[in-house]
Amino acid sequence: MQSTRNKLIELLAANKDTYISGQVMSDQLNISRSAIWKHMKELKKDGYQIEGKSNKGYRILKFPDKLSENTIQWGLNSNWIGKTIIHKQTTPSTQIIAHQAAQEGAAHGTVIIADEQTQGKGRMNREWHSTKNKGIWISIILRPAILPYLAPQLTLLAATVLADVLNTHAGLRPLIKWPNDILLNGKKTAGILTEMQAEQDQIQYVVIGIGLNVNHEKADLPEDIRSKATSLKIETNNTLAIKEIIQSILLTFEDTYDTYIQGGFPKIKKKWEGYGFKVGEEIAIKTLRKRWKATFIGIAEDGALVTKAEDEEPKKLYSAEIEWFKEGDNNNVD
């Protein structure tokens, strides 16, 4: 269904300055004229403005601004990601839908996207405010042929994807705060949540959730986080096309993921460290027993943060309270 409808949109787009007859579309798509008419009705529901005239056929007048399975897939020239898209206007969480879909056999590369989340969450069940039609709230189902202990690499991979997209698409220079926050001018604009269903030696599926603040004004952000959160619009003073950014994220993710599967983690690690916030600088680390300072030197193959204190060997950290910002800086402790 989706493939036929996308071909139909492509036919209309290629003939947007003239009419194309129902018979021509029927012949090219190998479906009945009645099916063409039904597809037209569905496209109109998605916001496509289509004019139909007797003895002339159809022509497209305007493409929609709103998101739907059709609008995201049209122009998304991917190999495997986004071949199935589940779009919701409102949902508690795209992660919940993704888990349900994955357990029901959804294919590798299935994408769940919502205009609004009412119960969005980040790491450690922290609340994520998902304002309607202002940002990108998306989950991607993956079925990677890697061992479960390597799954944290996918979080780091996703962070480099977002950083690349913001760099190339919005002309911004983001930084990645370990392991999964995307910062612009020291403020958080995106986060990543990776969840997995696995056995001891085999991953059944991974769900990567991405939340990206796009067209938020300052007033759209809750007052208690305005000092430490931002959006692409706040940083660029421009309203951005959400659909185009979604497509850019998906295509960049597919390319980066394929590179990772073929060549392993080294390229991802190098890119992550190139974007890494405070890499090469001193940070303060606090556990239940002690607090110390060390230089953040990079990330390990398993996603751990690697530090080196004076006169000590490098140390891997998997969980600790990191003081990224000095007193007086415009942010908080991780």
N, C-alpha and C positions, 0 to 999 in steps of 0.2 A: 504493500500500500504506500509506504513512505517513498520507496524508490520511484514508483509510477508518478506520484504527486510531484516529486522533485523534478522529474523529467518534464512534466506538464508545465511547471513554473519556468523551467529553462526555455521551453518552446515559446511561452508567452513573452519572456524577457527578450529573447532573440528577435521577436517580431513586435516589439512594443510600439513602433511607429506606424503599424498597420494592423489589419485584422488577419486572423488565421482561422480558417474554417474548422468546424467540428469534425468534418470528414477527414481533413488532412491530419488533425491531431489523432483521430481514431486510427488512421492507417499507420502513423508513425509510432504510436504507443501500443498498437495491437490490442486495443480495448474498444468496447462499443461506444457509440455516441451517447447512449444513456449513462454510461459510466463517466464519460467526460463531463456531462452535466452535473452529476453527483459530486465529482471532484471540485467543480467550480463553486458549488454551494458551500463545501467545506472550506475552500480557500477564502471565500468571502467572510465566513465566520472568523477566520484568523486575521482579518483586516485587510486582505488584498482587495483593492478596488478594481473590478473587472467589468468591462462593458461588453454586452452581447447584442448583436444585431442580426435580424433575419437576413439570410442570403449573403451575409458578410462573414459572420463568425464572432470571434472573441478578440479583445485586446486588453492588455493590462494598463490601468491608468496610474496606479500608485501602489507601492510596496508598503507593508505595514511597519510601524515602529515597535509594536509590542512583540514580546517573546512567545514562541510556541515551538512545538516540535518541527513544524515545517519551516518557520523563519530561521531557526538555528541551523537546520540541516541544509537549506538552500545556500549554495556557495561554500559549504564546508567540504572541501575536496580532500577528505581523509581516507586512509586505507582501512582502519579498523575502529578508531575511536568515534563515538557519536553515531554509529550506524543505528543504534536504538537510543532514543531520547525520551525520557519521561518528564513532562513539564507539569508543574503545579502552580496555580496562582498563589495559593496559601497552603502551607503545611507546617506541622510542628518542627520537623527537621528533615532535610534531604538525606541525612545519614540513616534515619529510621527506614525511609522508603528504600534506600539502597540495600540495606541489610535484608529486608523482606524480598526484594527482587533477586538478590544474589542467592538467597536460600531456595528460591523457586526456579533457579537455573538461568538467570539473566546472563547474557554473554559478556565476555571480556570486552571492555570498552564501552559498556552501557553507561549513559550519563543521566543523572537526575538533577533537575534544576528547578528552582522556585523563584517566583517574584518576591515572596516574603516567607520568612520563617518566624513562627511564634515562640519556639523553644530552641532556638539555635544555641549551640554550645561549642566551646573550644576545649583545649587540654584541661584535665583535672576538673571537668564539668563546669568550667567557668562559663558564665553567660556570654553569648555573642548576640549583639543587637543587629537584627537583619531587617532593616527598614524596607518597606515595600517599594519596589521599582527604583531603588537608589543604588543597589549594589549587585554583586554576583554571589549567589548562594548555590553551590554546586557540589555534587558528589560523583565520583568516578569509580566504577567497579572494575577491578583488575583480577586476573587469575594468572599470576606470574609463576613461571617454573623456576623458582628460587627457594632456598631453604628458609624456614620461618625466622631464623635469627638474623637474616639479612633484610627483613622487612623495614626496619628503621631507615634504610637507605632510600626507600621510596618517599619518605617524608622530606628528606634532604633534596632528593631529585625534584619533587614538586615545588620546593622553595626556589630552586634555581629557575624553574619554568616561569614562576610568577615574576621573579626579578628580571629575567630576560624580556618578558612581555611588557613590563612597565618601562623598561629601558628603551625598547624599540618602538613600542606603540604610543607611549605617552611622553617620551623624551625625558624621563625621570631617572635619577640614579638611586635606586633602592639599596638598602643593606639588609642582610638576613641576621636576625638575632636568634642565636641557637635556642632550640633547633628549628623553630617553625614560624617565627614572626617576621613579617616584612615591614621594615621601617622606612619612612620618608621624613627627612629632617628630624630624626629622633623620635618620631611618633608612629604608632602602629597603624597600618592601613590594611593589612591582610593577615590571616592566620590559616593554619593547616591542621587538620585532625585526621590521623591515620588509625584505622581500626581493622582488625584482622580476625578471621576465623581459620584456625589451623589445627592440624594434628602435630605430633612430635616432629615428624620429618617431612611434612607436606602442607603447603598453604592451600586451603580451599578457595578463599577469596580475600581480597583486600579492598577496603573502601577508603578512598582519599577524599576528604571533605575540604573545600576551599571557601573561605569567606573573604570577599574583597569589597572594601568601601569605594564606590566609584563616584556617584554624583551627589553625595551628601553635602549639604551646607553645614556650617557649625551648629546651627540650631537643630539639625536632625540628629546630632549626637547627644546621648544622655549627658547631662551636666557634669556628672561625676567622672566622666572619662575624657572630657574635651581637652584637658591639658596633656593627655597622652595618646590620643587617637586622632586620625586625620582621614582624608579621602583624596582621590585623584583630583576631584574638582577643586577642593580647597588648595591643593598644591599647585595646580596649573591655572586656576581661574577660568577653566573651560568646562563645558558640559560634554561628556564623552559618550560615544555610541556603545551601549552595553553589549548589544549583539555582536558587534565587531570584536570587542575585547574577548568575549566568550569564545568565538571562533579562533582567535589568536591563541588563547590559552590551550584549547584542545589540540590545535595543529602543532604547537610548540611542545606540548606534553607528549604527543605521539612520536614526534621526531626524537625527543630527548630520551623517552622510554626505550625506543628501538635501539638507540645508541648504547644505552645502559645494558640491555639484554645481550647485545652483540659483543660489547667490549668491556663489560664490568663497571666497577665503581670509580676507577681512577679519574676519568674525565669529569665525572659529576663532582667528586671531591675537590678537584682543582678549581672548578667553576664556583662551587659553594664557598670555598675559602677566599676566592676573589671578591665575592660579595659580602663576606663574613664581617659582621659588626664586632669591632674591638679586636679582630685578629691581629696579633703582634703587640697588643697593649695589655696593661696590667688590669686585672679584675680582682674583686674580693669574693671569696667563697666561704660559705657558712654551712656547717652541718650541725647535728645535735650536740656534737662533742667539742667542736672548735671552729675558729674563724681564721683564715689566712689569706694572703695575697699571692698571686701567681700570674705569669704571663700566659694569655690565651694563645696557643700556637697553632690550633687547627682542629680538625675532626678526624676521628678514627674510622676504619672500615666499617665498624658496626654502628656508627653514628654517634659514638661517645664524644664528649668535649675533651680535648687534650690540653692540659696546662703544664707549666713547668715553673716551679718555685726555685728560688736561688739555691744553687748547690745541691739540687735534687734531680732525680731522673724524671722524665715526662710522666704525667699521671692522667689516667682516663677517668672521667667522671660521667656517671649515668644519671644521677639525681643529686641535686644540692641547691641551696639557695644562692643564686649568683647576684652580686651587687654590680650591675653593669654601669650604673651611673653614679658619678660623684655627687656629694651633697650639693644641692643647689641646681643640679641639672634638671631639665624639664621632662622628668619621667619617673619611673618607679623601679623597685626591686623586682626581679623576675619571680 
